[in-house]
């Protein structure tokens, strides 16, 4: 029986989550495993470093776009003025759980 790509199981303590992603793609699995412990996501630089800079950018981009299209991951930008914005990628469930509306909205 093949599990859904978005299957999430909570551990008995309820505060740590294990993510099961039997996608068959080792690049996707490694990225998703790194995101599992990061409630705010990880930067593209950290994703690149997961592979010790040995994966072509286009391959990593294709995996990220594919996972984003299925709704498993989401992206958000953070800008620390005056720097360029940094894009963070994270598991949709974790990002949604940590999103709070801004005051006054």
Rosetta blueprint (number, residue, H / E / L):
1 X L
2 X L
3 X L
4 X L
5 X L
6 X L
7 X L
8 X E
9 X E
10 X E
11 X L
12 X L
13 X L
14 X L
15 X L
16 X L
17 X E
18 X E
19 X E
20 X L
21 X L
22 X L
23 X L
24 X L
25 X L
26 X H
27 X H
28 X H
29 X H
30 X H
31 X H
32 X H
33 X H
34 X H
35 X H
36 X H
37 X L
38 X L
39 X L
40 X L
41 X L
42 X E
43 X E
44 X H
45 X H
46 X H
47 X H
48 X H
49 X H
50 X H
51 X L
52 X L
53 X L
54 X L
55 X L
56 X L
57 X H
58 X H
59 X H
60 X H
61 X H
62 X H
63 X H
64 X H
65 X H
66 X H
67 X H
68 X H
69 X H
70 X L
71 X L
72 X L
73 X E
74 X E
75 X E
76 X E
77 X E
78 X E
79 X L
80 X L
81 X L
82 X L
83 X L
84 X L
85 X L
86 X E
87 X E
88 X E
89 X E
90 X E
91 X E
92 X H
93 X H
94 X H
95 X H
96 X H
97 X H
98 X L
99 X L
100 X L
101 X L
102 X L
103 X L
104 X L
105 X L
